[in-house]
């Protein structure tokens, strides 16, 4: 189930990148290889920013899970 969700998310992100970054219409250069390189650089920068955000969210989730596990372990070892 996690793999399916991850695949859906990655497909959504790739579609979003294609919508946000129009391929070649915004470049002033007429050289196709230069236009392609600029597009790839913009796409790389955007994906890197998104990855950084997801990594921050993952770190926050891991911290919350660790804290809950510590609380559960502490409560299970306390005498009633």
Secondary structure, 3 states (H helix, E strand, C coil): CHHHHHHHHHHHHHHHHHHHCCCCCCCCCCCHHHHHHHHHHHHHHHHHHHHHHHHHHHHHHHHHHHHHHHHHHHHHHCCC
